[in-house]
Amino acid sequence: MVHKEEPVEIFNAELADADVIDRTYQEMLSLLTLNDKHQEDLKKRGLTKEQIGIQRYRSVPLFGIKNMVQKLLESGQTVKGVPGFYEDQDGKWTINFTSKNSGILIPIRSMEGKIQGFQIRLDQVMEGRKYIWLSSVKFQNGVSSGSPVHVIGSLDAEQIYLTEGALKGTIAHYLSGDTFICVAGVNQYRNLKPVLETLKSRHLQHLYEAYDMDKKMKVYCDGDSEKCDACQRKPATFYCPHKMQKRQILQNACRKVYEICSGLSISMSRMVWDMDSYGEWNGQIKGIDDYYYVLKNTG
């Protein structure tokens, strides 16, 4: 009889202090570089070389990873409890960088400017996702990122904008000068309320919801959705169930933000752009960063 090996039980570390996480990440970034392709990709989206440098964007390294972690340890940095780091099968510290998650490291900064974690803008879409968190929750002594909120701009602004995605919000900030709060996705609002509470205690009076224009997408079947069986049938059904579900998720998320703002006595309104005469999205300019980029270059 063949006996199956018992799976090794995984124990996660406790999340380290915010200052410890920031120091470790800052030192790690000093050991990494941004490759030419990634720099050009960022510039094409509207960022300058100087802005890219300020944000400290880096490319996920494809080799020398354990050597980098060893340098961090030798310099006195703490890696235990820092999202992304974990112990391998030999009990040695490493970080969850692989060829599968190669891409651009996007620092997620708190209101105090501390790096709390990283999103990775993937070179290759993974399971339908362009972005993933740098996390080590599935590994020994690893830890989850916890989906922190990214904030960029003046904390004393009376009017602040909310969007999904730190890179998108950062680009929109540089193009407009506005303050942006950035959640990882429209349903990632668990950590949003305390940020809004703090900003309300300063000068925040009004929040503009600036989620992608999928929230106003047309939902008729046009045969272009590979994820929808109805779209693939000929003739296609009038309404696309996949698009209807996606739009409903976005609209539900918007309502949740309205509820949070209402509870905090913060007024709120929705930003829309690229609309047709029927009040639906034209399908050309999707994100708030794209909208500001078009304004700047056609203005």
PyMOL commands that set and color helices and strands:
alter all, ss='L'
color gray80, all
select helices_A, chain A and resi 18-30+36-44+49-55+65-74+166-176+192-202+213-216+229-232+241-263+288-298
alter helices_A, ss='H'
color red, helices_A
select strands_A, chain A and resi 58-59+85-87+93-95+103-109+115-126+129-133+150-152+159-164+179-183+206-209+267-270
alter strands_A, ss='S'
color yellow, strands_A
deselect
rebuild
show_as cartoon
